[in-house]
Structure formats: C-alpha cells, structure tokens
Amino acid sequence: MPSTPQAPARPAVSGPTAAATATGSRAAPAAVLLGFFTITLDALIVNVALPSIRDGLGGGMSGLQWVVDGYTLAFAAFLLSAGSISDRIGARQAFATGLALFTAASVACGLAPGLGVLVAARIVQGVGAALVLPSSLALLRETFPDPARRAKAIALWGVGGSVGSAAGPVAGGLLTMADWRLIFFVNLPVGAAALLLLRRAARSPARPTPFDWTGQVTAVVAMGALTFAAIEGGADGFTTTPVLVALAVTVVAASVFVIAQARGRHPMTPLPLLRSRVMSLSSAVGFALNVAFYGMIFLIGLYLQQTRGLNPLATGIAFLPMALTAAAMGPAAARLANRFGARTPIVLGQVLIVGGLLAMAAMPATASVWLLVVLMVPIGSGGALAVTALTALVLESVPTERAGTAGGVLNTSRQTGGALAVAVFGALVAEPSGFVRGLRISLLIAAATVLVTVAATLRLRALSAREDHHGARA
C-alpha cells in the first residue's frame, strides 16, 4: 500500500466548515468503496461471458485469452508505479483519474465492434484499475488520520472487494443472458456515482515525486511480449518468427529494466528490495497462487459452458459458493496469522489449493457438476487465506516508506502469474476435441506450481526473523 504521511491535527471547527469537513469524510470512503467494488467485480465478471463474446465478435481461443490478459497485464505492469503517481498528483486526483479512465474504457468495451477494439479497451481498463487500487488506500489514510477509524474504513474497503468478487460471476452470468455487452456497461452508473461523491471530498496534497519512465516502459514491454509469446506460441508454435521476436524483445526489455533499476536515480522497484529473500520468496508464492486461482477460473468458466452445456447464469451460480467462502476467509486469515504467525495460514491455504486442484483433475468427465462446485471451494478459500497472510507478511517485513513499493511488487507478481496461466492453459485447451485432456494437464501444472512454493513458504518465517535481526543490528 502506498505510504502517505498522516495529516496534522486540526483545530475543532463548527458551523458550515465543520459540516463540509464531515460531508467530505463520508464522501471519500463511499467513493473508494464503490470504486474498489467496481474493479474487483470486473476481474471475475468477464470469465463467464467469454463464450458469448466469442459468438458475438468471433475469434478463437487466443482472442479470448487476450480479452482476459489485456486487463491483467496492464493492471500488473502499471501497479509498479501507480503508488508513485498517486503520491505525485495526490491520492484523490489519482483515484478520480483512474476511475474515470476505467469507466470510459468500460463503455468502449461495451461498444466494441470487434475483438481488437475490445482487447485495446480492456488494456485501458487495466491501467485505470492500477491507478485506483493504491490511491484508494492512500485516500483512506488521508481521510482518517486516527488509526482506529482508519482500520474500520479499510475493513469496509475489504468488504467492498469481497462483495465484488462474490457478485462477479453471478452478475456476469445474469447480464450475459441478456447481452454480454452489459457486463461492461454496468460499470458506468457505479463509476459515475463514485466520481460524483468524490467531488465532495477535499483535494489531496501533491508531492513532486520523481517518475521512472524507463522502468515503467520496459516493464510493460517485457510483460506484454512474454504473454504474446505464450499465447501466440500455443496457437501457432514457438518457432514462428513473431513468437521468436517476442521472446527476444522480452529478454532485451527485461535486461534494460534491471539496469534501469540498478543505476537509475529514482527506480520504481529498488534492487535492495528485490534482493530481500522475504520479498523474492513471497513474490514467487504470490505468482503461484494466481497461476492456480485465475487459471482455474478461466478454465472452469469455459468447461461448464462448452463441455457441460450450462448457460452463463448457471455457470455464474456455480462459482458463487467458492466466492462466498473466499470472502469469509480474510478475517480468518488475520486471526490465524495473529495467533500462529503468517506462515500457518499461507501453508494451510496452499495445501487446500493443491488438494482441490488434484481432486478436480482426477474427477471423472461424467461426474456431477455439483462435485466440481464443491471442489472449487477449497481452492477459493485457500487462495484467500494465503494471499491475505502473505500480503501482511510482506508489508511487515519492509520499512514503512517502502510499503507501497513492496505491495506493488507482490501484486505485480500475482497478476503476472494469472496472465501467464491464462496464456499457457488456454493453449492446452485450444482444441475442442482435446479440451478435457488439456484441462486435466493444466490443473496438474497449477497444483505442481503451488506445491513447489510450499518449500519456499516454510522458509519465510526464519528468513523474516533473520532479516529483521540483521536490520536491527544495522
């Protein structure tokens, strides 16, 4: 989360000024709640609509992969510097800019005449969402300088995200039954309401924070080229000229990024932070968790409609038990971490995910859909347990002034994992005749990826204590 200084204490006021202050303090969290709800809703509302989008706009599996990954990649790449942008122009201004961009891009998605326009608009959506996420937390921190009130506001912020996650699949299925374009138009009234509320909030202070243009551009190019190679390589082969060129671009861009972070005066991801073993191992764990979670959602949304014949609404309802139990796991993860340390809920979450994925991969093709619904629950619950505790661990292991950057690195790793999972798994299920076989292989790959990171998780507690001790001595 971005680190912003607490506002100085203000003298008590009365009359119109006090009323205006109170109104602003209510408007800002309401706007933040709506904004975060919207971008969280959008992360899951699209998957259920993918077959309908293909029917409406054409395109094969690679086109559907780009509809998902265009948003995820832009979200991941711009998260690295979104906190810096929020500090530079002010939290309220950054939040408003990001939400306006997201809302306008949603309208463009709904009006898209072809798949190319839809993917381009999804990329813009991802940029807007990346601005909204860190600035929303920074705005809450400004609005509530009192820690107790701020904690309640952040808890409400989390509820907004949980409700968005739970509502996403069902809302997507319901709206798609009428017209898939409605899944994007639904963002317009919510975004407009949040922006109107935001007008009543006080303008945030801006600070002349330097911006790392080289790092930002090379991060976008490297992530985009790698995902292009994974998606198009799966469709056309990894020895084709475009794929080889994309891989070469990935290597060059990634190398320039590392050099820029090592030698730049104001790097957006300082290398000392990346050298921290707690940070690097946590990023690997986060990457694996999203490979499993987002890869599974992408696959099962297609499987239920293409292979099992469910309509979009029934598919959305199938995801609901998983979404609801996942939403309830955030408080449970916090209690477990407080009592036993962060490692316990992370490992428990990983074990639940691996067990659910393996059981799902072994499930007979003729098994009841209800069995699949039940098996999705431990995957969603495990993901919520692990991610909540992992985020807290990362933020506690870095200095306060680097909390925003650390959160950005962790979430970038997670989003990149989700994007690559969609790219690779989509290629494995591209042939309709081999969809079930590709689905099983993909689930096994996801389970193995999470299982490998269990060993890393078991080292997190010892490494954290060791690095904290070293820092205290320094």
SULMO-V469548 format. One line per field, one symbol per residue. ss: DSSP state (@ for helix, = for strand, . for the rest). phi: phi as a letter, one per 20 degrees, with the letter a starting at -180 (. if undefined). Layout:
ss->???
phi->???
This chain:
ss->...............@@@@@@@@@@@@@@@@@@@@@@@@@@@@@@.@@@@@@@@@@@...@@@@@@@@@@@@@@@@@@@@@@@@@@@@@.@@@@@@@@@@@@@@@@@@@@@...@@@@@@@@@@@@@@@@@@@@@@@@@@@@@...@@@@@@@@@@@@@@@@@@@@@@@@@@@@@@@@...@@@@@@@@@@@@@@@@@..............@@@@@@@@@@@@@@@@@@@@@@@@....@@@@@@@@@@@@@@@@@@@@@@@.......@@@@@.@@@@@@@@@@@@@@@@@@@@@@@@@@@@@@.....@@@@@@@@@@@@@@@@@@@@@@@@@@@@@.@@@@@@@@@@@@@@@@@@@@@......@@@@@@@@@@@@@@@@@@@@@@@@@@@@...@@@@@@@@@@@@@@@@@@@@@@@@@@@@@...@@@@@@@@@@@@@@@@@@@@@@@@@@@@@@@@@@@@@@@@@@.
phi->.fecfffffdffccmgfffffffffeffffffffffgfffgffdffgfeggffffednnefffffffffgffffgffeffdfffffffdoffffffffffffffffffffegebffffffffffgffffffffffffffffffcffgfffffffffgffgfffffffgfffffffffeagfffefffffffffffffffeeffefdcfefdefffffffffffffffgffffffedoedfggfffffffgffffffgffffedffcfecgfgffffffffffffffgfffgffffffgffgfffefdemfegffffffefgffffffeegffffffffednffffffgfffffffffffffefffeffffffffffffffffffgfffffffffffecfgfdffffffffffffffffffffffffffdfegfdffffffffffffffffffffffffefffffffffffffff
